[in-house]
Amino acid sequence: MLAFASSAALQGIDAKLVQVEVNTGESGEPKMVLVGLPDAAVKESINRVSSALANSGFQLHRTHTTVNLAPGDLRKEGPIFDLPIALAFLAASSQQDLPHLKDFLVAGELSLSGKVRPVRGALSMARLAAQQGLEGILLPPESAEEAALVENCRVYPVESLSHAAGFLSGKVEIPPLAPESSAFTQTPSSDFATDFADIKGQQALRRAVEIAVAGGHNLLMIGPPGSGKSMIAKRIPTIMPEPTREEFLEILSIHSAAGITIEESERAFQRPFRSPHHTISDVGLLGGGTIPGPGEISLAHNGVLFLDELPEFRRSTLEVLRQPMEDAQVTISRSAGKITLPCSFMLIAAMNPTPGGFGLNDDRSRQNTPAQIQRYRSKISGPLLDRVDIHIEAPALSINELRQAQPGESSASIRSRVVAARALQLDRFRSTSILCNARMGHAAIRKYCAIQQSLGDLLEHAMKELELSARAYDRILKVARTIADLAEAREIEAPHLLEAIQYRSLDRKVFY
């Protein structure tokens, strides 16, 4: 007898429909055969399904059974097909009448006892179920919470194979999971463990960070060890605005597809903060693998990617950032397929002024020759620096300054200004797909960053003196627009433009 069940395979962060076909009662050796381009984990489903069926009170018929995962040219990976295979086998072998099986998308890993374990990509699969017009989706309880956030899709948490079979046969009632009950819908607490009030001094650096977050701009901090670069970077999440519902679903889809367990304390609506070590590979940063998956730049989507000790990263690794930073997406091609992943992140980077870590005005920096300093900084290419909107110096504070400095402004106060500036930008770009100033293209810059003739002459003069590229011209205008937004000014004025020009530290001749 032939039976069908609907499931899904993940390609990047997207789910593709997979039809699970089970045919029993065939002549031949009494065993179950799995076809349909499965990987090793999928092939092992046969053993897990057999034990789960036996320990759930069902039987394996002593006939030849073929399990096909269609379409056959789509590579299948992971244990997510255990539950749909087992349910389709019960229907095909007439052990259980499952009239509603065709109405649901099913995914779940089975333990040998028949319990259902969580799977990757539940949110993407729920979206697929809604697109296909199915009545709902059956998922493990741990995976159902994130899937419940998808509109127009009923999510039913099932705890075991027998529980799922009872529901599909109409003998067991399972209420769909309400989105409000999901831990992912909870508003994060405003009481962070870290706060900008912990930062003493560094007013210029704090100002630059506020501007960067307000406009979604990339930022590079240059300063000796102990100047507070990492300390400030780790507090950036405390001043970022909450993501919109759609932004959070994108974040959750990527993390779910990557198989990253989101801790209870991090499930609330908030943006990701990723800080990979400088030994990370190109694939780890960009994404890829035998079966392409998201890397750090995609895991930082709609959030922050912090690269500490920037020149210590391999140059080839840094160079792969250039196109994703420009396009806000990355396309990965492998023999197993090609995927396109979103990666609209804010880059926050930190570096020392010299190889020894000392500032240029520090006597100890003389141990490094100008050639060594130049070689150290040349690890970061000009095209990559052009894509960083703000360069800011972070001078070291003396012990006396640290003792006398008053506590800094709190994160809550800074965040209120950032949220107000972002609100202005959302209103300005309401008829476009742009969400913040940093994402403006050339046409939007001409429209929203228009300046007076006198300011244009001023900027042209600065461009010639600093030998800035055409890309830096656009970056300065976008940063000036953000500074004007923080000041609640309708037009870009001279103080806004002059401050924006100052944030090109690495372009100054004296800096070399």
BAKOLFI-969657 format. One record per residue (C-alpha): x, y, z. Coordinates in steps of 0.05 Angstrom, whole numbers, plus 32768, in hexadecimal, padded with zeros to 4 digits. Each point is the difference from the previous one (the first is absolute). Example, Ala and Ser with C-alpha at 12.3 -4.5 7.8 and 13.67 -1.06 7.14 Angstrom:
2
[[80F6,7FA6,809C]]
[[801B,8045,7FF3]]
END
This chain:
512
[[8000,8000,8000]]
[[8018,8047,7FF0]]
[[7FFD,803C,8030]]
[[8019,8047,7FFD]]
[[8017,8035,8032]]
[[8019,8047,7FF6]]
[[8042,8017,801E]]
[[8037,8032,7FEE]]
[[804A,8005,7FF0]]
[[802A,803D,8012]]
[[8027,8026,7FCB]]
[[8023,8037,8025]]
[[7FC9,8021,8028]]
[[7FC9,7FEC,7FCF]]
[[7FD6,7FC1,8006]]
[[7FEF,7FD7,7FC2]]
[[7FC4,7FD1,7FFE]]
[[8012,7FB6,8004]]
[[7FCC,7FC9,7FF2]]
[[800C,7FC2,802B]]
[[7FE6,7FC3,7FDB]]
[[7FFC,7FBC,8022]]
[[7FEC,7FC1,7FDC]]
[[7FF9,7FBE,8027]]
[[7FEE,7FB9,7FEC]]
[[8032,7FFB,7FC8]]
[[801F,7FBE,7FEC]]
[[8049,7FF7,8012]]
[[802C,8000,803D]]
[[7FDA,8015,803F]]
[[8022,8042,800E]]
[[7FF6,804B,7FFA]]
[[8026,8025,7FC9]]
[[8009,804C,7FFF]]
[[800B,8025,7FBE]]
[[7FFD,804A,7FEA]]
[[8047,801C,8007]]
[[8006,7FF8,804C]]
[[803F,8010,8028]]
[[801C,7FD3,8036]]
[[7FD2,801C,8037]]
[[7FC2,7FF4,7FD5]]
[[8016,7FB9,7FEF]]
[[8005,7FF2,804B]]
[[7FB6,8012,8005]]
[[7FEE,7FB8,7FEF]]
[[8020,7FE6,8041]]
[[7FE2,8038,802B]]
[[7FBB,7FF7,7FE1]]
[[8001,7FB4,800A]]
[[8012,8006,804A]]
[[7FCE,8039,800B]]
[[7FC8,7FD9,7FE0]]
[[800F,7FC2,802A]]
[[8005,8027,8041]]
[[7FC0,8026,7FF1]]
[[7FD7,7FC0,7FFB]]
[[7FFF,7FFA,7FB4]]
[[801D,7FCA,7FD3]]
[[802E,7FFC,7FC4]]
[[7FE0,7FD4,7FCB]]
[[802C,7FC9,7FE4]]
[[7FFB,801A,7FBA]]
[[802C,802A,7FD2]]
[[7FF3,804A,800B]]
[[8019,803A,7FD5]]
[[8004,8047,801C]]
[[800A,8037,7FCC]]
[[8010,8048,8010]]
[[7FE9,8029,7FC4]]
[[8018,8026,7FD9]]
[[803B,7FD1,7FF5]]
[[8030,8035,7FE9]]
[[7FFB,8029,8040]]
[[8034,7FED,8033]]
[[7FE2,7FED,8044]]
[[8026,8008,8041]]
[[7FF4,7FF7,804A]]
[[7FD0,7FD6,8029]]
[[7FC2,802B,7FF4]]
[[7FDF,7FCB,7FD5]]
[[7FFB,7FCC,8038]]
[[7FBA,8013,8016]]
[[7FE0,8007,7FBB]]
[[801F,7FBE,7FEA]]
[[7FE4,7FDC,803D]]
[[7FBB,801E,7FF8]]
[[7FFD,7FF0,7FB6]]
[[8016,7FB9,800F]]
[[7FC7,7FF8,8033]]
[[7FCE,8017,7FCB]]
[[801F,7FD5,7FC9]]
[[8000,7FC1,802C]]
[[7FB8,800D,8016]]
[[8015,8000,804A]]
[[7FE1,8044,800B]]
[[7FCB,8026,7FD9]]
[[801D,8046,7FF7]]
[[7FCD,8026,7FD5]]
[[801E,8044,8012]]
[[8048,7FEF,7FEF]]
[[7FFB,8022,7FBC]]
[[7FE9,8041,801F]]
[[8040,800E,8029]]
[[804A,800A,7FF5]]
[[8026,7FD3,8030]]
[[8048,8003,801A]]
[[8023,7FE2,803C]]
[[8039,7FD4,8016]]
[[7FED,7FC0,8024]]
[[8024,7FE2,803B]]
[[8002,7FB4,8006]]
[[7FC8,8004,8033]]
[[7FD2,8026,7FD0]]
[[8009,8045,8020]]
[[8006,803B,7FD0]]
[[803F,802A,8002]]
[[8008,8048,7FE6]]
[[8016,8010,7FB9]]
[[8021,8039,7FDB]]
[[7FDA,8032,7FD5]]
[[7FBC,7FF9,8021]]
[[7FED,8048,7FF1]]
[[8012,7FF9,7FB6]]
[[7FD7,7FC0,7FFC]]
[[7FC4,8023,8020]]
[[8004,8036,7FCB]]
[[8001,7FCA,7FCB]]
[[7FC2,7FDF,801D]]
[[7FDC,8043,7FFD]]
[[8016,800B,7FB8]]
[[7FE7,7FBB,7FEC]]
[[7FBC,800C,801F]]
[[8005,7FC6,8030]]
[[7FD7,7FFE,803F]]
[[803D,8003,802C]]
[[8042,7FE1,8015]]
[[8013,7FCA,8033]]
[[8041,800E,8024]]
[[8024,7FED,8040]]
[[7FEC,802E,803A]]
[[8045,8021,8004]]
[[7FFE,8012,7FB6]]
[[7FB6,8014,8000]]
[[800C,803F,8029]]
[[8025,8025,7FC9]]
[[7FD2,7FE5,7FC9]]
[[7FC4,801B,8025]]
[[8017,8047,7FEE]]
[[7FED,7FF3,7FB6]]
[[7FBD,801E,7FED]]
[[7FCB,7FD6,7FDE]]
[[801F,7FBE,8018]]
[[7FE5,7FD5,8038]]
[[8039,7FDE,8026]]
[[7FF1,7FC0,8026]]
[[8036,7FE8,8032]]
[[8005,7FB4,8002]]
[[8028,7FDD,8035]]
[[8006,7FBA,7FE3]]
[[7FEF,7FD4,7FC4]]
[[7FC2,7FE3,8022]]
[[7FEA,8047,8013]]
[[8006,8017,7FB7]]
[[7FDC,7FC2,7FE7]]
[[7FC8,800A,8031]]
[[7FF7,8048,7FEA]]
[[7FFF,7FF0,7FB6]]
[[7FCE,7FC7,800B]]
[[7FD1,802F,8025]]
[[8006,7FDC,8043]]
[[802B,8034,8023]]
[[7FF4,804B,8002]]
[[803B,802F,7FFF]]
[[7FF2,804B,8004]]
[[802B,8029,7FD0]]
[[8037,8028,8021]]
[[7FEC,8048,800B]]
[[8036,8033,7FEA]]
[[7FF7,8026,8041]]
[[8016,7FC3,8028]]
[[8043,7FFC,7FDC]]
[[803D,8017,8027]]
[[8018,8022,7FC0]]
[[7FC9,8035,8005]]
[[8016,8019,8044]]
[[801B,8048,8003]]
[[8047,8000,801A]]
[[800F,801F,8042]]
[[801D,8046,7FFE]]
[[802E,7FED,803A]]
[[8040,7FE9,7FDC]]
[[803B,7FE2,8025]]
[[802C,8033,7FDC]]
[[7FF3,804A,7FF6]]
[[8021,803B,7FDF]]
[[8001,8021,8045]]
[[803A,7FD1,800F]]
[[802B,8025,7FCD]]
[[802A,8039,801B]]
[[8018,8036,7FD1]]
[[8006,7FF2,7FB5]]
[[7FCA,8033,7FEF]]
[[8014,8003,7FB6]]
[[7FFE,7FB4,7FFA]]
[[7FBD,7FFC,8023]]
[[7FE5,8035,7FD1]]
[[8019,7FDA,7FC3]]
[[7FDF,7FC0,8018]]
[[7FBE,8024,800B]]
[[8002,801B,7FB9]]
[[8012,7FBC,7FE4]]
[[7FC6,7FDD,8023]]
[[7FCF,8038,7FF0]]
[[800E,7FF8,7FB5]]
[[8015,7FB7,7FFC]]
[[8046,8016,7FEA]]
[[803F,7FD5,8000]]
[[8033,8017,8034]]
[[804B,7FF6,800A]]
[[8021,8011,8043]]
[[804B,800C,8001]]
[[8022,8002,8044]]
[[8033,7FDF,802D]]
[[7FEE,7FC6,802F]]
[[7FD9,8017,803C]]
[[7FDF,803B,7FDD]]
[[7FBB,7FE0,8007]]
[[7FF3,7FE9,7FB8]]
[[7FE7,7FBA,8011]]
[[7FDD,8019,803F]]
[[7FD8,8032,7FD6]]
[[7FF2,7FCE,7FC8]]
[[7FE1,7FCE,8030]]
[[7FD0,8036,8019]]
[[7FE7,8012,7FBB]]
[[7FC4,7FCF,8005]]
[[7FE7,8028,803B]]
[[7FF4,803E,7FD5]]
[[7FE5,7FDE,7FC2]]
[[7FB6,8007,7FEF]]
[[7FD4,7FC2,8004]]
[[7FF9,7FDB,7FBE]]
[[7FBE,8001,7FDC]]
[[7FD8,7FBF,7FFF]]
[[8016,7FF2,7FB9]]
[[8049,800E,8011]]
[[7FFC,7FD1,803B]]
[[7FE2,7FC9,7FD6]]
[[803A,8007,7FCF]]
[[8032,7FFC,803A]]
[[7FDD,7FC3,801D]]
[[7FFC,7FDD,7FBD]]
[[804B,8005,7FF6]]
[[8011,7FE8,8046]]
[[7FCE,7FC8,7FFB]]
[[801B,7FE9,7FBD]]
[[8047,8001,801C]]
[[7FEA,7FD3,8039]]
[[8013,8032,8035]]
[[7FDB,7FF7,8042]]
[[7FE7,8043,8018]]
[[8003,8003,804C]]
[[7FC3,8013,8028]]
[[801F,8042,8015]]
[[800D,8012,7FB7]]
[[7FBD,7FED,7FE2]]
[[7FE0,8044,8007]]
[[7FFB,8032,7FC7]]
[[8047,8019,7FF9]]
[[8037,8005,7FCC]]
[[803B,7FD0,7FFB]]
[[8047,8012,8015]]
[[8035,7FD3,7FE0]]
[[8049,8004,8012]]
[[8029,7FCB,7FDB]]
[[804A,7FF4,8011]]
[[8034,8019,7FD0]]
[[8014,7FB8,7FEE]]
[[7FBD,7FF5,7FDE]]
[[8002,7FE4,7FB9]]
[[7FE2,801E,7FC2]]
[[7FC9,7FCC,8002]]
[[7FF2,800C,8049]]
[[7FF7,804B,7FF3]]
[[7FDE,7FFF,7FBD]]
[[7FDA,7FBE,8005]]
[[8005,7FC0,7FD7]]
[[8014,7FB9,800E]]
[[7FF1,7FC0,7FD9]]
[[7FB7,8011,8006]]
[[7FFF,804D,8000]]
[[7FEB,8020,8041]]
[[8002,8045,8022]]
[[8041,801D,801A]]
[[800D,8036,8033]]
[[7FEC,8039,7FD2]]
[[7FBB,7FE1,7FF6]]
[[7FFA,7FEF,804A]]
[[800C,804B,800D]]
[[7FC7,8013,7FD0]]
[[7FD8,803C,801B]]
[[8033,8005,8038]]
[[804A,800C,800E]]
[[803F,7FDC,7FE7]]
[[803A,8012,802E]]
[[8046,7FF2,7FE6]]
[[8033,800D,8036]]
[[804A,8007,7FED]]
[[7FED,800B,7FB8]]
[[8046,7FFB,7FE0]]
[[800A,7FBC,8021]]
[[7FCA,7FE2,7FD3]]
[[801B,7FE1,7FC0]]
[[7FFD,8031,7FC8]]
[[7FDB,7FCE,7FD3]]
[[7FCC,7FF8,8037]]
[[7FF5,804B,8005]]
[[7FFB,8008,7FB5]]
[[7FC4,7FD2,7FFC]]
[[7FDA,8035,8028]]
[[8002,8033,7FC9]]
[[7FC7,7FEA,7FD4]]
[[7FD1,7FE9,8039]]
[[800A,8044,8022]]
[[7FEB,8022,7FC0]]
[[7FC7,7FD3,7FEB]]
[[7FE5,7FEB,8045]]
[[7FFE,7FB8,7FE6]]
[[8030,7FC9,7FEE]]
[[7FFA,7FC9,7FCC]]
[[8024,7FBF,800E]]
[[800A,7FCC,7FC9]]
[[8015,7FB9,800F]]
[[7FF8,7FBD,7FDD]]
[[7FC5,7FF2,802D]]
[[7FDC,803F,7FE8]]
[[7FFE,804C,8001]]
[[7FE0,802A,8036]]
[[7FF8,804A,800C]]
[[8000,8017,8049]]
[[7FEF,8045,801D]]
[[8038,8023,8026]]
[[7FEB,8047,800F]]
[[802D,800C,803C]]
[[8022,803B,8021]]
[[804C,7FF4,8002]]
[[8023,8017,803F]]
[[804B,7FF5,7FFC]]
[[803A,8010,802E]]
[[804B,8004,7FF4]]
[[8041,801A,801F]]
[[8022,803D,7FE2]]
[[8043,7FDA,7FF9]]
[[8017,7FB7,8001]]
[[8019,800A,8048]]
[[7FBC,801B,8015]]
[[8019,8045,8015]]
[[7FE5,8043,7FE6]]
[[8028,8029,7FCE]]
[[800E,8034,8035]]
[[8019,7FCD,8032]]
[[804C,7FFC,8006]]
[[7FFB,7FB4,8002]]
[[7FE5,8001,7FB9]]
[[8046,8010,7FE7]]
[[8010,7FB6,8003]]
[[7FD7,7FFB,7FC1]]
[[801C,8020,7FC0]]
[[7FD2,8026,7FD1]]
[[8007,7FC6,7FCF]]
[[7FE8,7FCE,8035]]
[[7FC5,802D,8012]]
[[7FEF,8007,7FB6]]
[[8005,7FB5,7FF6]]
[[7FD4,7FF3,803D]]
[[7FC9,802F,7FE7]]
[[8005,7FE8,7FB8]]
[[7FE2,7FBE,8018]]
[[7FBE,8025,7FFA]]
[[7FF5,8012,7FB7]]
[[7FE9,8044,7FE8]]
[[7FC0,7FE5,7FE0]]
[[7FED,7FE1,8043]]
[[800E,8040,8026]]
[[7FD6,8026,7FCD]]
[[7FC5,7FD6,8016]]
[[8009,8016,8049]]
[[7FDA,8041,800B]]
[[8021,8016,8041]]
[[8049,7FFD,8015]]
[[800B,8018,8047]]
[[803D,8004,802D]]
[[7FFC,7FE6,8047]]
[[803A,801D,8028]]
[[8017,7FDE,803F]]
[[7FEA,8020,8042]]
[[8032,800E,8037]]
[[7FF7,7FE4,8045]]
[[7FF1,8047,8019]]
[[7FCA,8009,7FCA]]
[[7FE1,7FBD,8013]]
[[7FFE,8014,804A]]
[[7FE1,8044,7FF3]]
[[7FD1,7FF0,7FC8]]
[[7FB6,7FFF,8011]]
[[7FD3,7FC5,7FEC]]
[[7FE9,8006,7FB9]]
[[7FBA,800A,7FE5]]
[[7FD4,7FC2,8007]]
[[7FED,7FD2,7FC8]]
[[7FB6,8010,8009]]
[[800D,804A,7FF4]]
[[8029,7FF3,7FC1]]
[[7FCE,7FCD,7FE7]]
[[7FC7,8032,8004]]
[[8025,802E,7FCF]]
[[8012,7FC6,7FD3]]
[[7FB7,7FE9,7FFD]]
[[7FE9,8046,7FF0]]
[[8032,8006,7FC7]]
[[7FEC,7FBC,7FE5]]
[[7FB7,8015,8002]]
[[8010,803C,7FD5]]
[[8023,7FD3,7FCE]]
[[7FC7,7FCE,7FFD]]
[[7FD0,8039,7FF2]]
[[802E,801D,7FCB]]
[[8008,7FBD,7FDD]]
[[7FB9,7FE6,800B]]
[[7FF2,7FF9,7FB6]]
[[8041,7FDA,7FF3]]
[[8022,7FC0,8019]]
[[8036,8029,8024]]
[[8001,7FFA,804C]]
[[8039,802E,8014]]
[[802E,8035,7FE4]]
[[803A,7FCF,7FF6]]
[[7FD7,7FD9,7FCD]]
[[7FF4,803B,7FD2]]
[[8016,7FF6,7FB7]]
[[8018,8036,7FD1]]
[[7FBB,8016,7FEC]]
[[7FE8,8005,8048]]
[[803F,8027,8013]]
[[7FF3,8033,7FCA]]
[[7FB8,8007,8017]]
[[8008,8000,804C]]
[[8047,801A,800A]]
[[7FFE,803D,7FD3]]
[[802C,8039,801A]]
[[8009,8049,7FF0]]
[[8034,8017,7FCD]]
[[802E,801C,8036]]
[[7FFF,7FBE,8025]]
[[800D,7FDB,7FBF]]
[[803E,802A,7FF5]]
[[8017,7FF3,8047]]
[[7FF8,7FB5,7FF7]]
[[8024,8002,7FBC]]
[[803B,8023,8021]]
[[8003,7FCD,8038]]
[[7FFC,7FC7,7FCD]]
[[803D,801B,7FDB]]
[[8028,800E,803E]]
[[7FF3,7FBB,801E]]
[[8003,7FDC,7FBD]]
[[7FBE,7FDD,800D]]
[[7FDF,7FD1,7FCE]]
[[7FBC,800B,7FE1]]
[[7FE3,7FCC,802F]]
[[8019,8028,803C]]
[[7FDA,803C,7FE4]]
[[7FBE,7FDB,8007]]
[[8013,7FE5,8045]]
[[800D,8047,801A]]
[[7FBC,8018,7FE7]]
[[7FDC,7FC5,8020]]
[[8023,800B,8043]]
[[7FF0,804A,7FFC]]
[[7FB7,7FEF,7FF4]]
[[8000,7FD5,803F]]
[[8021,8037,8029]]
[[7FCA,802F,7FE8]]
[[7FCB,7FCE,8014]]
[[801D,7FFB,8046]]
[[7FFB,804C,8003]]
[[7FB9,7FFD,7FE4]]
[[8015,802D,7FC6]]
[[7FDB,7FFD,7FBE]]
[[803D,8012,7FD6]]
[[8049,7FEE,8004]]
[[8025,803D,801C]]
[[8049,8013,8004]]
[[800D,7FE4,8046]]
[[7FE1,7FBD,7FEC]]
[[802C,7FFC,7FC1]]
[[8040,8015,8024]]
[[7FF5,7FCC,8036]]
[[7FF4,7FCA,7FCC]]
[[8041,8012,7FDC]]
[[8026,7FF7,8041]]
[[7FEB,7FB7,8002]]
[[8031,7FED,7FC8]]
[[803E,7FF8,802D]]
[[8023,7FCB,7FD7]]
[[7FFA,802B,7FC1]]
[[802A,8039,801D]]
[[8047,8004,7FE7]]
[[801B,800F,8045]]
[[7FE4,7FBF,8018]]
[[8034,7FDB,7FD7]]
END
